[in-house]
Amino acid sequence: MQGKICLITGANSGIGKVTALELARRGATVVMVCRNAAKGSAAQSEIRDTSGNTAVDLLLADLSSLASVRELAEAFQKRYSRLDVLINNAGIYLGRYMETNDGFEQTFAVNHLAPFLLTNLLRDLLITSAPARIITVSSEAHRWGRMDFDDLHGKRGYNGMRAYSQSKLANILFTYELARQLAGTGVTANCLHPGGVATNFAKEKAGLFGIIFSLIRPVLRTPEQGAETSIYLATAPEVADITGTYFRDKRPVRSARISYDQTTWQRLWHVSAELVGLPVLTAAE
Ligand SMILES: NC(=O)c1ccc[n+]([C@@H]2O[C@H](COP(=O)([O-])OP(=O)(O)OC[C@H]3O[C@@H](n4cnc5c(N)ncnc54)[C@H](OP(=O)(O)O)[C@@H]3O)[C@@H](O)[C@H]2O)c1
């Protein structure tokens, strides 16, 4: 990974931190995106010390804010003139309805709208840096998800699992449409399930799911195991040309049947572009 620049969100904890460390160990320039300055710089120092790689940078951004995502993309492009690997890793589970300053349900905003906006803002840079890779951390929870286009933000009756599953289905729909749009550019877009992993995931504000998750934590994968597929997709030569694919345990697997519906890919793209204030592309673009 020498000479490669990798940007990873949620890099101070869990799967993202292990992924950042491993990419640094392999010689990449790693740009960590974190929302908390103290946690971010502690993880940055730890990764630098453990990997022996000083090219580990930190950018602060709150992914629940569209303005902050825009500032992040701008700050990245001021410092770097290329991007080889973008890993949309940060994600949350919330047991109760919480709204962002932009007026969106927080799970949908952090898990889907933030990676959607960030990827689109960095899209031209990725294309000029090709070959490049975009990796989005989804979840098997997508299999319980459905896109409720009449109530994407769960305002009519919030359910944490429904919101999370929908956001993880959105990660896959987004990846498939992105791969379609990027065909022939040399930029791939893939997504993955990391397994059930004992991280800080669902430790706070996750309600009943958080309690259940904490009880099963001892039997879950370690963050090192959970990061394997992200690292594989970021580095393995054998996946250089694979795009529009969902992975689990470093292998391509079929995602839920509804995730292959191209009308839904485009509908979600259209709605998301409107919500984040990007130009809405026509189906052919
Ligand atoms: N753990 C599992 O079993 C599991 C299973 C399937 C999928 N996943 C997915 O794996 C990904 C990584 O999760 P994890 O298990 O490693 O959880 P984690 O330890 O909680 O890490 C999540 C990361 O996202 C960051 N983050 C959350 N909200 C943010 C915001 N508004 N702005 C910026 N950063 C934010 C967190 O920052 P703070 O430290 O500041 O909170 C943290 O660095 C997520 O997308 C999750 O949905 C996890």
The ligand as an SDF file (V2000), in Angstrom:
LIG
                    3D

 48 52  0  0  0  0  0  0  0  0999 V2000
  -20.0450   -4.3310   15.4090 N   0  0  0  0  0  0  0  0  0  0  0  0
  -20.8400   -5.0840   14.6800 C   0  0  0  0  0  0  0  0  0  0  0  0
  -21.2770   -6.1900   15.0960 O   0  0  0  0  0  0  0  0  0  0  0  0
  -21.2650   -4.6400   13.3120 C   0  0  0  0  0  0  0  0  0  0  0  0
  -22.0300   -5.5250   12.5280 C   0  0  0  0  0  0  0  0  0  0  0  0
  -22.4100   -5.1320   11.2640 C   0  0  0  0  0  0  0  0  0  0  0  0
  -22.0250   -3.8970   10.7610 C   0  0  0  0  0  0  0  0  0  0  0  0
  -21.2910   -3.0590   11.5400 N   0  0  0  0  0  0  0  0  0  0  0  0
  -20.9060   -1.7540   10.9970 C   0  0  0  0  0  0  0  0  0  0  0  0
  -19.5260   -1.5690   11.1580 O   0  0  0  0  0  0  0  0  0  0  0  0
  -19.2200   -0.1740   11.1440 C   0  0  0  0  0  0  0  0  0  0  0  0
  -18.2060    0.1350   12.2300 C   0  0  0  0  0  0  0  0  0  0  0  0
  -18.8140   -0.0890   13.4840 O   0  0  0  0  0  0  0  0  0  0  0  0
  -18.0320   -0.6510   14.7530 P   0  0  0  0  0  0  0  0  0  0  0  0
  -18.6400   -1.9440   15.0800 O   0  0  0  0  0  0  0  0  0  0  0  0
  -16.5640   -0.5640   14.5810 O   0  0  0  0  0  0  0  0  0  0  0  0
  -18.5560    0.3980   15.8780 O   0  0  0  0  0  0  0  0  0  0  0  0
  -17.8100    1.4690   16.7920 P   0  0  0  0  0  0  0  0  0  0  0  0
  -16.7020    0.8610   17.5620 O   0  0  0  0  0  0  0  0  0  0  0  0
  -18.9130    2.1340   17.5630 O   0  0  0  0  0  0  0  0  0  0  0  0
  -17.2030    2.5030   15.7420 O   0  0  0  0  0  0  0  0  0  0  0  0
  -18.0240    3.4080   15.0390 C   0  0  0  0  0  0  0  0  0  0  0  0
  -17.2050    4.6180   14.6170 C   0  0  0  0  0  0  0  0  0  0  0  0
  -18.0690    5.5510   13.9490 O   0  0  0  0  0  0  0  0  0  0  0  0
  -17.8590    6.8380   14.5370 C   0  0  0  0  0  0  0  0  0  0  0  0
  -19.0340    7.6990   14.4310 N   0  0  0  0  0  0  0  0  0  0  0  0
  -20.2840    7.4680   14.8930 C   0  0  0  0  0  0  0  0  0  0  0  0
  -21.0670    8.5360   14.6730 N   0  0  0  0  0  0  0  0  0  0  0  0
  -20.2760    9.4730   14.0560 C   0  0  0  0  0  0  0  0  0  0  0  0
  -20.4990   10.7910   13.6080 C   0  0  0  0  0  0  0  0  0  0  0  0
  -21.6840   11.4150   13.7510 N   0  0  0  0  0  0  0  0  0  0  0  0
  -19.4700   11.4390   13.0210 N   0  0  0  0  0  0  0  0  0  0  0  0
  -18.2630   10.8590   12.9040 C   0  0  0  0  0  0  0  0  0  0  0  0
  -17.9940    9.6260   13.3250 N   0  0  0  0  0  0  0  0  0  0  0  0
  -18.9940    8.9340   13.9000 C   0  0  0  0  0  0  0  0  0  0  0  0
  -17.5570    6.5370   15.9950 C   0  0  0  0  0  0  0  0  0  0  0  0
  -16.9810    7.6490   16.6320 O   0  0  0  0  0  0  0  0  0  0  0  0
  -17.0300    7.7980   18.2590 P   0  0  0  0  0  0  0  0  0  0  0  0
  -16.0060    6.8390   18.7950 O   0  0  0  0  0  0  0  0  0  0  0  0
  -16.7010    9.2300   18.4960 O   0  0  0  0  0  0  0  0  0  0  0  0
  -18.4140    7.4240   18.6840 O   0  0  0  0  0  0  0  0  0  0  0  0
  -16.5930    5.3730   15.8170 C   0  0  0  0  0  0  0  0  0  0  0  0
  -15.3220    5.8280   15.4710 O   0  0  0  0  0  0  0  0  0  0  0  0
  -20.5670    0.5380   11.2630 C   0  0  0  0  0  0  0  0  0  0  0  0
  -20.9520    1.0360   10.0000 O   0  0  0  0  0  0  0  0  0  0  0  0
  -21.5230   -0.5650   11.7060 C   0  0  0  0  0  0  0  0  0  0  0  0
  -22.8630   -0.3260   11.2550 O   0  0  0  0  0  0  0  0  0  0  0  0
  -20.9000   -3.4010   12.8090 C   0  0  0  0  0  0  0  0  0  0  0  0
  1  2  1  0
  2  3  2  0
  2  4  1  0
  4  5  1  0
  4 48  2  0
  5  6  2  0
  6  7  1  0
  7  8  2  0
  8  9  1  0
  8 48  1  0
  9 10  1  0
  9 46  1  0
 10 11  1  0
 11 12  1  0
 11 44  1  0
 12 13  1  0
 13 14  1  0
 14 15  2  0
 14 16  1  0
 14 17  1  0
 17 18  1  0
 18 19  2  0
 18 20  1  0
 18 21  1  0
 21 22  1  0
 22 23  1  0
 23 24  1  0
 23 42  1  0
 24 25  1  0
 25 26  1  0
 25 36  1  0
 26 27  1  0
 26 35  1  0
 27 28  2  0
 28 29  1  0
 29 30  1  0
 29 35  2  0
 30 31  1  0
 30 32  2  0
 32 33  1  0
 33 34  2  0
 34 35  1  0
 36 37  1  0
 36 42  1  0
 37 38  1  0
 38 39  2  0
 38 40  1  0
 38 41  1  0
 42 43  1  0
 44 45  1  0
 44 46  1  0
 46 47  1  0
M  CHG  2   8   1  16  -1
M  END
$$$$
